[in-house]
Amino acid sequence: MEDTVNKLFICSCNNVEHQLVMTYFTDDKEVYCSVHLKPEPNIFKRTWKAVKYIFGHRSIYGDFDEFIFKPEDADSLQQVVDYLKNNIKVE
């Protein structure tokens, strides 16, 4: 799409499992942030997690990881911030 802007950020640890994709559409006035979560490679563990999820089990700690921006990502991140400042009005 011509009016779609995607900004990919990979963590400074250079692990591609730690990535953010910020997307906005020039006519939509919203920014979407997609966070890549580390998948479980073992099919049995994934199935077990799915069964627990179906029955409502939630970890008391939640699921956490970290993302550290690289200094060279500052300009791309600033473009997203500028888009938000210029296109989204708080009422």
Backbone as XML, in Angstrom:
<?xml version="1.0"?>
<chain id="A" units="angstrom">
  <residue number="1" name="MET">
    <atom name="N" x="0.835" y="-1.180" z="0.000"/>
    <atom name="CA" x="0.000" y="0.000" z="0.000"/>
    <atom name="C" x="0.880" y="1.244" z="0.000"/>
  </residue>
  <residue number="2" name="GLU">
    <atom name="N" x="0.494" y="2.215" z="-0.771"/>
    <atom name="CA" x="1.269" y="3.441" z="-0.878"/>
    <atom name="C" x="1.200" y="4.284" z="0.383"/>
  </residue>
  <residue number="3" name="ASP">
    <atom name="N" x="0.069" y="4.253" z="1.061"/>
    <atom name="CA" x="-0.126" y="5.122" z="2.216"/>
    <atom name="C" x="0.235" y="4.454" z="3.534"/>
  </residue>
  <residue number="4" name="THR">
    <atom name="N" x="0.929" y="3.325" z="3.489"/>
    <atom name="CA" x="1.329" y="2.610" z="4.690"/>
    <atom name="C" x="2.798" y="2.876" z="4.979"/>
  </residue>
  <residue number="5" name="VAL">
    <atom name="N" x="3.092" y="3.210" z="6.232"/>
    <atom name="CA" x="4.473" y="3.434" z="6.650"/>
    <atom name="C" x="4.791" y="2.422" z="7.736"/>
  </residue>
  <residue number="6" name="ASN">
    <atom name="N" x="5.844" y="1.628" z="7.532"/>
    <atom name="CA" x="6.291" y="0.637" z="8.510"/>
    <atom name="C" x="7.681" y="1.012" z="8.993"/>
  </residue>
  <residue number="7" name="LYS">
    <atom name="N" x="7.868" y="0.958" z="10.289"/>
    <atom name="CA" x="9.183" y="1.190" z="10.882"/>
    <atom name="C" x="9.537" y="-0.053" z="11.689"/>
  </residue>
  <residue number="8" name="LEU">
    <atom name="N" x="10.626" y="-0.706" z="11.312"/>
    <atom name="CA" x="11.080" y="-1.914" z="11.989"/>
    <atom name="C" x="12.205" y="-1.552" z="12.943"/>
  </residue>
  <residue number="9" name="PHE">
    <atom name="N" x="12.089" y="-2.017" z="14.175"/>
    <atom name="CA" x="13.125" y="-1.802" z="15.177"/>
    <atom name="C" x="13.556" y="-3.163" z="15.703"/>
  </residue>
  <residue number="10" name="ILE">
    <atom name="N" x="14.864" y="-3.425" z="15.677"/>
    <atom name="CA" x="15.414" y="-4.656" z="16.235"/>
    <atom name="C" x="16.249" y="-4.266" z="17.439"/>
  </residue>
  <residue number="11" name="CYS">
    <atom name="N" x="16.107" y="-5.018" z="18.503"/>
    <atom name="CA" x="16.776" y="-4.734" z="19.772"/>
    <atom name="C" x="18.287" y="-4.595" z="19.590"/>
  </residue>
  <residue number="12" name="SER">
    <atom name="N" x="18.909" y="-3.830" z="20.460"/>
    <atom name="CA" x="20.352" y="-3.624" z="20.365"/>
    <atom name="C" x="21.140" y="-4.899" z="20.648"/>
  </residue>
  <residue number="13" name="CYS">
    <atom name="N" x="20.478" y="-5.927" z="21.202"/>
    <atom name="CA" x="21.156" y="-7.209" z="21.394"/>
    <atom name="C" x="21.238" y="-7.979" z="20.075"/>
  </residue>
  <residue number="14" name="ASN">
    <atom name="N" x="20.592" y="-7.448" z="19.022"/>
    <atom name="CA" x="20.564" y="-8.022" z="17.674"/>
    <atom name="C" x="19.874" y="-9.372" z="17.590"/>
  </residue>
  <residue number="15" name="ASN">
    <atom name="N" x="19.054" y="-9.687" z="18.566"/>
    <atom name="CA" x="18.235" y="-10.892" z="18.521"/>
    <atom name="C" x="16.946" y="-10.529" z="17.793"/>
  </residue>
  <residue number="16" name="VAL">
    <atom name="N" x="16.683" y="-11.168" z="16.647"/>
    <atom name="CA" x="15.497" y="-10.814" z="15.865"/>
    <atom name="C" x="14.201" y="-11.231" z="16.551"/>
  </residue>
  <residue number="17" name="GLU">
    <atom name="N" x="14.304" y="-11.984" z="17.651"/>
    <atom name="CA" x="13.105" y="-12.290" z="18.428"/>
    <atom name="C" x="12.667" y="-11.083" z="19.247"/>
  </residue>
  <residue number="18" name="HIS">
    <atom name="N" x="13.532" y="-10.082" z="19.356"/>
    <atom name="CA" x="13.204" y="-8.845" z="20.055"/>
    <atom name="C" x="13.020" y="-7.759" z="19.007"/>
  </residue>
  <residue number="19" name="GLN">
    <atom name="N" x="11.821" y="-7.648" z="18.473"/>
    <atom name="CA" x="11.580" y="-6.646" z="17.446"/>
    <atom name="C" x="10.219" y="-5.996" z="17.603"/>
  </residue>
  <residue number="20" name="LEU">
    <atom name="N" x="10.166" y="-4.761" z="17.175"/>
    <atom name="CA" x="8.926" y="-3.987" z="17.143"/>
    <atom name="C" x="8.703" y="-3.519" z="15.712"/>
  </residue>
  <residue number="21" name="VAL">
    <atom name="N" x="7.466" y="-3.522" z="15.296"/>
    <atom name="CA" x="7.113" y="-2.932" z="14.014"/>
    <atom name="C" x="6.031" y="-1.906" z="14.304"/>
  </residue>
  <residue number="22" name="MET">
    <atom name="N" x="6.319" y="-0.660" z="14.002"/>
    <atom name="CA" x="5.329" y="0.402" z="14.157"/>
    <atom name="C" x="4.799" y="0.743" z="12.778"/>
  </residue>
  <residue number="23" name="THR">
    <atom name="N" x="3.487" y="0.706" z="12.644"/>
    <atom name="CA" x="2.834" y="0.917" z="11.356"/>
    <atom name="C" x="1.807" y="2.016" z="11.488"/>
  </residue>
  <residue number="24" name="TYR">
    <atom name="N" x="1.785" y="2.901" z="10.509"/>
    <atom name="CA" x="0.691" y="3.864" z="10.451"/>
    <atom name="C" x="0.297" y="4.084" z="9.005"/>
  </residue>
  <residue number="25" name="PHE">
    <atom name="N" x="-0.948" y="4.457" z="8.842"/>
    <atom name="CA" x="-1.516" y="4.717" z="7.530"/>
    <atom name="C" x="-1.750" y="6.217" z="7.443"/>
  </residue>
  <residue number="26" name="THR">
    <atom name="N" x="-1.334" y="6.830" z="6.367"/>
    <atom name="CA" x="-1.392" y="8.283" z="6.266"/>
    <atom name="C" x="-2.808" y="8.832" z="6.362"/>
  </residue>
  <residue number="27" name="ASP">
    <atom name="N" x="-3.811" y="8.015" z="6.096"/>
    <atom name="CA" x="-5.197" y="8.490" z="6.174"/>
    <atom name="C" x="-5.948" y="7.957" z="7.392"/>
  </residue>
  <residue number="28" name="ASP">
    <atom name="N" x="-5.266" y="7.256" z="8.298"/>
    <atom name="CA" x="-5.948" y="6.596" z="9.412"/>
    <atom name="C" x="-5.790" y="7.320" z="10.745"/>
  </residue>
  <residue number="29" name="LYS">
    <atom name="N" x="-4.684" y="8.010" z="10.948"/>
    <atom name="CA" x="-4.413" y="8.764" z="12.176"/>
    <atom name="C" x="-4.290" y="7.882" z="13.409"/>
  </residue>
  <residue number="30" name="GLU">
    <atom name="N" x="-3.819" y="6.665" z="13.223"/>
    <atom name="CA" x="-3.515" y="5.770" z="14.333"/>
    <atom name="C" x="-2.176" y="5.103" z="14.053"/>
  </residue>
  <residue number="31" name="VAL">
    <atom name="N" x="-1.478" y="4.759" z="15.125"/>
    <atom name="CA" x="-0.216" y="4.038" z="14.997"/>
    <atom name="C" x="-0.386" y="2.695" z="15.679"/>
  </residue>
  <residue number="32" name="TYR">
    <atom name="N" x="0.012" y="1.652" z="14.982"/>
    <atom name="CA" x="-0.084" y="0.297" z="15.510"/>
    <atom name="C" x="1.316" y="-0.200" z="15.829"/>
  </residue>
  <residue number="33" name="CYS">
    <atom name="N" x="1.451" y="-0.854" z="16.958"/>
    <atom name="CA" x="2.741" y="-1.392" z="17.371"/>
    <atom name="C" x="2.608" y="-2.905" z="17.482"/>
  </residue>
  <residue number="34" name="SER">
    <atom name="N" x="3.353" y="-3.620" z="16.649"/>
    <atom name="CA" x="3.351" y="-5.081" z="16.683"/>
    <atom name="C" x="4.613" y="-5.530" z="17.399"/>
  </residue>
  <residue number="35" name="VAL">
    <atom name="N" x="4.435" y="-6.354" z="18.401"/>
    <atom name="CA" x="5.557" y="-6.847" z="19.191"/>
    <atom name="C" x="5.710" y="-8.333" z="18.910"/>
  </residue>
  <residue number="36" name="HIS">
    <atom name="N" x="6.907" y="-8.741" z="18.530"/>
    <atom name="CA" x="7.168" y="-10.146" z="18.270"/>
    <atom name="C" x="7.495" y="-10.818" z="19.597"/>
  </residue>
  <residue number="37" name="LEU">
    <atom name="N" x="6.704" y="-11.819" z="19.956"/>
    <atom name="CA" x="6.956" y="-12.575" z="21.168"/>
    <atom name="C" x="7.662" y="-13.869" z="20.806"/>
  </residue>
  <residue number="38" name="LYS">
    <atom name="N" x="8.529" y="-14.297" z="21.664"/>
    <atom name="CA" x="9.307" y="-15.499" z="21.399"/>
    <atom name="C" x="8.392" y="-16.724" z="21.370"/>
  </residue>
  <residue number="39" name="PRO">
    <atom name="N" x="8.360" y="-17.450" z="20.244"/>
    <atom name="CA" x="7.515" y="-18.642" z="20.171"/>
    <atom name="C" x="8.174" y="-19.842" z="20.848"/>
  </residue>
  <residue number="40" name="GLU">
    <atom name="N" x="7.359" y="-20.768" z="21.275"/>
    <atom name="CA" x="7.844" y="-22.011" z="21.875"/>
    <atom name="C" x="8.055" y="-23.029" z="20.757"/>
  </residue>
  <residue number="41" name="PRO">
    <atom name="N" x="9.281" y="-23.532" z="20.562"/>
    <atom name="CA" x="9.525" y="-24.463" z="19.463"/>
    <atom name="C" x="8.972" y="-25.876" z="19.704"/>
  </residue>
  <residue number="42" name="ASN">
    <atom name="N" x="8.817" y="-26.267" z="20.948"/>
    <atom name="CA" x="8.357" y="-27.617" z="21.269"/>
    <atom name="C" x="6.837" y="-27.695" z="21.135"/>
  </residue>
  <residue number="43" name="ILE">
    <atom name="N" x="6.344" y="-28.553" z="20.242"/>
    <atom name="CA" x="4.909" y="-28.654" z="19.974"/>
    <atom name="C" x="4.131" y="-29.104" z="21.206"/>
  </residue>
  <residue number="44" name="PHE">
    <atom name="N" x="4.716" y="-29.958" z="22.033"/>
    <atom name="CA" x="4.014" y="-30.436" z="23.223"/>
    <atom name="C" x="3.852" y="-29.321" z="24.262"/>
  </residue>
  <residue number="45" name="LYS">
    <atom name="N" x="4.881" y="-28.497" z="24.418"/>
    <atom name="CA" x="4.775" y="-27.363" z="25.340"/>
    <atom name="C" x="3.757" y="-26.349" z="24.833"/>
  </residue>
  <residue number="46" name="ARG">
    <atom name="N" x="3.739" y="-26.127" z="23.513"/>
    <atom name="CA" x="2.751" y="-25.207" z="22.942"/>
    <atom name="C" x="1.339" y="-25.732" z="23.152"/>
  </residue>
  <residue number="47" name="THR">
    <atom name="N" x="1.165" y="-27.033" z="22.958"/>
    <atom name="CA" x="-0.156" y="-27.639" z="23.167"/>
    <atom name="C" x="-0.566" y="-27.523" z="24.625"/>
  </residue>
  <residue number="48" name="TRP">
    <atom name="N" x="0.360" y="-27.780" z="25.540"/>
    <atom name="CA" x="0.063" y="-27.680" z="26.973"/>
    <atom name="C" x="-0.319" y="-26.242" z="27.344"/>
  </residue>
  <residue number="49" name="LYS">
    <atom name="N" x="0.410" y="-25.269" z="26.814"/>
    <atom name="CA" x="0.075" y="-23.864" z="27.071"/>
    <atom name="C" x="-1.297" y="-23.520" z="26.510"/>
  </residue>
  <residue number="50" name="ALA">
    <atom name="N" x="-1.619" y="-24.068" z="25.343"/>
    <atom name="CA" x="-2.926" y="-23.805" z="24.732"/>
    <atom name="C" x="-4.056" y="-24.372" z="25.581"/>
  </residue>
  <residue number="51" name="VAL">
    <atom name="N" x="-3.872" y="-25.575" z="26.095"/>
    <atom name="CA" x="-4.895" y="-26.194" z="26.949"/>
    <atom name="C" x="-5.083" y="-25.362" z="28.211"/>
  </residue>
  <residue number="52" name="LYS">
    <atom name="N" x="-3.984" y="-24.936" z="28.828"/>
    <atom name="CA" x="-4.093" y="-24.101" z="30.029"/>
    <atom name="C" x="-4.794" y="-22.787" z="29.709"/>
  </residue>
  <residue number="53" name="TYR">
    <atom name="N" x="-4.495" y="-22.205" z="28.548"/>
    <atom name="CA" x="-5.133" y="-20.951" z="28.145"/>
    <atom name="C" x="-6.637" y="-21.137" z="27.969"/>
  </residue>
  <residue number="54" name="ILE">
    <atom name="N" x="-7.022" y="-22.224" z="27.328"/>
    <atom name="CA" x="-8.449" y="-22.501" z="27.102"/>
    <atom name="C" x="-9.204" y="-22.574" z="28.424"/>
  </residue>
  <residue number="55" name="PHE">
    <atom name="N" x="-8.570" y="-23.140" z="29.438"/>
    <atom name="CA" x="-9.225" y="-23.276" z="30.739"/>
    <atom name="C" x="-8.984" y="-22.084" z="31.660"/>
  </residue>
  <residue number="56" name="GLY">
    <atom name="N" x="-8.435" y="-21.005" z="31.122"/>
    <atom name="CA" x="-8.357" y="-19.752" z="31.863"/>
    <atom name="C" x="-7.138" y="-19.561" z="32.736"/>
  </residue>
  <residue number="57" name="HIS">
    <atom name="N" x="-6.124" y="-20.403" z="32.617"/>
    <atom name="CA" x="-4.924" y="-20.235" z="33.436"/>
    <atom name="C" x="-4.155" y="-19.000" z="32.990"/>
  </residue>
  <residue number="58" name="ARG">
    <atom name="N" x="-3.766" y="-18.192" z="33.936"/>
    <atom name="CA" x="-2.948" y="-17.014" z="33.656"/>
    <atom name="C" x="-1.787" y="-17.005" z="34.649"/>
  </residue>
  <residue number="59" name="SER">
    <atom name="N" x="-0.619" y="-16.694" z="34.147"/>
    <atom name="CA" x="0.536" y="-16.569" z="35.015"/>
    <atom name="C" x="0.368" y="-15.322" z="35.873"/>
  </residue>
  <residue number="60" name="ILE">
    <atom name="N" x="0.701" y="-15.431" z="37.143"/>
    <atom name="CA" x="0.591" y="-14.258" z="38.009"/>
    <atom name="C" x="1.650" y="-13.214" z="37.653"/>
  </residue>
  <residue number="61" name="TYR">
    <atom name="N" x="2.672" y="-13.630" z="36.922"/>
    <atom name="CA" x="3.750" y="-12.721" z="36.558"/>
    <atom name="C" x="3.583" y="-12.116" z="35.168"/>
  </residue>
  <residue number="62" name="GLY">
    <atom name="N" x="2.696" y="-12.675" z="34.363"/>
    <atom name="CA" x="2.535" y="-12.200" z="32.992"/>
    <atom name="C" x="3.688" y="-12.669" z="32.123"/>
  </residue>
  <residue number="63" name="ASP">
    <atom name="N" x="3.694" y="-12.221" z="30.903"/>
    <atom name="CA" x="4.770" y="-12.550" z="29.973"/>
    <atom name="C" x="5.561" y="-11.284" z="29.703"/>
  </residue>
  <residue number="64" name="PHE">
    <atom name="N" x="6.841" y="-11.339" z="29.994"/>
    <atom name="CA" x="7.688" y="-10.163" z="29.852"/>
    <atom name="C" x="8.925" y="-10.480" z="29.036"/>
  </residue>
  <residue number="65" name="ASP">
    <atom name="N" x="9.436" y="-9.497" z="28.398"/>
    <atom name="CA" x="10.725" y="-9.529" z="27.735"/>
    <atom name="C" x="11.165" y="-8.076" z="27.656"/>
  </residue>
  <residue number="66" name="GLU">
    <atom name="N" x="12.246" y="-7.806" z="27.009"/>
    <atom name="CA" x="12.706" y="-6.428" z="26.950"/>
    <atom name="C" x="13.061" y="-6.050" z="25.526"/>
  </residue>
  <residue number="67" name="PHE">
    <atom name="N" x="13.093" y="-4.756" z="25.303"/>
    <atom name="CA" x="13.509" y="-4.221" z="24.014"/>
    <atom name="C" x="14.356" y="-2.996" z="24.291"/>
  </residue>
  <residue number="68" name="ILE">
    <atom name="N" x="15.555" y="-2.985" z="23.761"/>
    <atom name="CA" x="16.460" y="-1.854" z="23.942"/>
    <atom name="C" x="16.676" y="-1.210" z="22.575"/>
  </residue>
  <residue number="69" name="PHE">
    <atom name="N" x="16.266" y="0.045" z="22.448"/>
    <atom name="CA" x="16.431" y="0.744" z="21.179"/>
    <atom name="C" x="17.903" y="1.022" z="20.912"/>
  </residue>
  <residue number="70" name="LYS">
    <atom name="N" x="18.276" y="0.935" z="19.643"/>
    <atom name="CA" x="19.624" y="1.296" z="19.214"/>
    <atom name="C" x="19.664" y="2.813" z="19.009"/>
  </residue>
  <residue number="71" name="PRO">
    <atom name="N" x="20.795" y="3.445" z="19.253"/>
    <atom name="CA" x="20.888" y="4.890" z="19.018"/>
    <atom name="C" x="20.552" y="5.277" z="17.575"/>
  </residue>
  <residue number="72" name="GLU">
    <atom name="N" x="20.906" y="4.432" z="16.620"/>
    <atom name="CA" x="20.621" y="4.767" z="15.220"/>
    <atom name="C" x="19.136" y="4.661" z="14.867"/>
  </residue>
  <residue number="73" name="ASP">
    <atom name="N" x="18.311" y="4.115" z="15.780"/>
    <atom name="CA" x="16.861" y="4.052" z="15.570"/>
    <atom name="C" x="16.159" y="5.349" z="15.964"/>
  </residue>
  <residue number="74" name="ALA">
    <atom name="N" x="16.891" y="6.283" z="16.545"/>
    <atom name="CA" x="16.268" y="7.504" z="17.070"/>
    <atom name="C" x="15.526" y="8.291" z="15.995"/>
  </residue>
  <residue number="75" name="ASP">
    <atom name="N" x="16.096" y="8.400" z="14.806"/>
    <atom name="CA" x="15.436" y="9.164" z="13.740"/>
    <atom name="C" x="14.138" y="8.503" z="13.286"/>
  </residue>
  <residue number="76" name="SER">
    <atom name="N" x="14.149" y="7.179" z="13.138"/>
    <atom name="CA" x="12.927" y="6.470" z="12.737"/>
    <atom name="C" x="11.866" y="6.576" z="13.815"/>
  </residue>
  <residue number="77" name="LEU">
    <atom name="N" x="12.278" y="6.459" z="15.064"/>
    <atom name="CA" x="11.332" y="6.584" z="16.167"/>
    <atom name="C" x="10.780" y="8.007" z="16.235"/>
  </residue>
  <residue number="78" name="GLN">
    <atom name="N" x="11.628" y="8.982" z="15.971"/>
    <atom name="CA" x="11.182" y="10.377" z="15.965"/>
    <atom name="C" x="10.161" y="10.623" z="14.864"/>
  </residue>
  <residue number="79" name="GLN">
    <atom name="N" x="10.299" y="9.950" z="13.726"/>
    <atom name="CA" x="9.316" y="10.088" z="12.646"/>
    <atom name="C" x="7.939" y="9.614" z="13.103"/>
  </residue>
  <residue number="80" name="VAL">
    <atom name="N" x="7.906" y="8.515" z="13.859"/>
    <atom name="CA" x="6.634" y="8.013" z="14.380"/>
    <atom name="C" x="6.057" y="9.005" z="15.388"/>
  </residue>
  <residue number="81" name="VAL">
    <atom name="N" x="6.897" y="9.526" z="16.273"/>
    <atom name="CA" x="6.447" y="10.503" z="17.268"/>
    <atom name="C" x="5.933" y="11.767" z="16.583"/>
  </residue>
  <residue number="82" name="ASP">
    <atom name="N" x="6.641" y="12.236" z="15.582"/>
    <atom name="CA" x="6.194" y="13.430" z="14.847"/>
    <atom name="C" x="4.851" y="13.190" z="14.179"/>
  </residue>
  <residue number="83" name="TYR">
    <atom name="N" x="4.663" y="12.003" z="13.620"/>
    <atom name="CA" x="3.378" y="11.673" z="13.000"/>
    <atom name="C" x="2.266" y="11.746" z="14.040"/>
  </residue>
  <residue number="84" name="LEU">
    <atom name="N" x="2.524" y="11.184" z="15.223"/>
    <atom name="CA" x="1.512" y="11.225" z="16.285"/>
    <atom name="C" x="1.202" y="12.659" z="16.696"/>
  </residue>
  <residue number="85" name="LYS">
    <atom name="N" x="2.237" y="13.461" z="16.880"/>
    <atom name="CA" x="2.032" y="14.847" z="17.306"/>
    <atom name="C" x="1.261" y="15.658" z="16.276"/>
  </residue>
  <residue number="86" name="ASN">
    <atom name="N" x="1.522" y="15.434" z="15.015"/>
    <atom name="CA" x="0.933" y="16.248" z="13.957"/>
    <atom name="C" x="-0.436" y="15.779" z="13.492"/>
  </residue>
  <residue number="87" name="ASN">
    <atom name="N" x="-0.787" y="14.537" z="13.759"/>
    <atom name="CA" x="-2.015" y="13.997" z="13.185"/>
    <atom name="C" x="-3.066" y="13.561" z="14.191"/>
  </residue>
  <residue number="88" name="ILE">
    <atom name="N" x="-2.699" y="13.448" z="15.435"/>
    <atom name="CA" x="-3.668" y="12.978" z="16.419"/>
    <atom name="C" x="-3.945" y="14.098" z="17.403"/>
  </residue>
  <residue number="89" name="LYS">
    <atom name="N" x="-5.184" y="14.512" z="17.447"/>
    <atom name="CA" x="-5.595" y="15.608" z="18.323"/>
    <atom name="C" x="-6.293" y="15.035" z="19.552"/>
  </residue>
  <residue number="90" name="VAL">
    <atom name="N" x="-5.831" y="15.438" z="20.719"/>
    <atom name="CA" x="-6.459" y="15.024" z="21.972"/>
    <atom name="C" x="-7.582" y="15.992" z="22.276"/>
  </residue>
  <residue number="91" name="GLU">
    <atom name="N" x="-8.745" y="15.440" z="22.540"/>
    <atom name="CA" x="-9.907" y="16.305" z="22.814"/>
    <atom name="C" x="-10.246" y="16.294" z="24.280"/>
  </residue>
</chain>
